[in-house]
């Protein structure tokens, strides 16, 4: 059994008992629904509300206008698997053995069963939990979505690029799964956004009488970015922009569904990305430097929009620092879920900042250690507040408040700060089981 199994089982039983008495209550009396929409390899500058001039995103722009757009949200790593591990657990990916690299279809490991996931936590409050889309946290028994707290799953567990689709060629192509059953082959990239949107709307409709958690992991705009025929040629940035506009449409459909069912005021919707844009693609992280596969802001800092009418302030742009680790403890607070006392989290409850009640304390700057790759390809950085140190030889220091593009090295004359941040990085690396640099 998982480590928190007994605690969760007791909590779930108690909630189920109380819930049976309150099924007739209106939606406002229940814990809020949560929809987490995760784009794949979407850059900081790829939405109109984040500065894009050649991609039209009216639905996401409206979502930002009706909610809060965050300018300083960072993932834990600029790569699919470790980033998603941090999102799902509230912990550095090294703690679950997923610090570097992505899981391919032949991987024999994944997210460990003993990890506490967003879905498992919310189930203790009686939530229906659904996972749609890309998982990328393990494909073997014990690591799949329905082994990790989700009641249902629909989608493609893997990437749709040639590195992974080739594995399934002899079987008729990449499978689209419903639960553990193959529903169709092959998965067609241009169909996925539409299929996922249809499934999301069905899930919302099916669970409108109870609290629900929907994790929607889109396939786009990860390579190969292929829009459906309806969106082909609609943007001014080619096929990449077309897929982003289709994601915008999808989000609009979900928000419209919530409004039509009277669920908007009791549903928190988050739209974000797992990391920055892939290298040498039309994706952009402007005005940031770097892309996916780096530890620059362009790989780590991504769009983040929170929408919850009547709760998340409308028309606000927040510069509060929020990290992917914060999702689990924040969702716990908003849902009223209890967490195991011995669960070591790396994130904080930032619900007050999301709800506009208070900003994070300035005298407690957020810290983020980031790692990409191993050996000669290894990249590391440590951020504390507005200072960010790249652990190169020699180290390079940036002041993000004055130099968001990471262009001016401030290390000279700040040896004490460089030394201290280097020690902070070493401590986090050791505590979170991130692999150390290989010795020459």
Protein Blocks (a to p, Z undefined) as FASTA:
>chain_A
ZZklmmmmmmmmmmmmmmmmmmmpcfklpccdddddddehiafklcfknopakbccfklm
mmmmmmccdfbbccfbdcfklmmmmmmnopafklnopagocddfklcbdcdfkbccfklm
mmmnopacddehjfklojbehjamklnopabdcddfbdcbfklmmmmmmnopacddehja
cfbdcddfklmmmmmmmmmmmmmmmmmmbccddddddfbfcdcddddfklgokacnljkl
mmmmmmmmmmmmmmmmmmmnopmmmcccddddfbdcdehiabdcbfbecdehiabfklmp
ccdddddehkacghiacfbdcdfklmmmmmmmmnopacdfklccfbdcfklmmnomaccd
fklccdddddedehjlpccdddehjbccddbdddddddfklmmnopacckgoplmmmmmm
mmmmmmmmmmnopacdddZZ
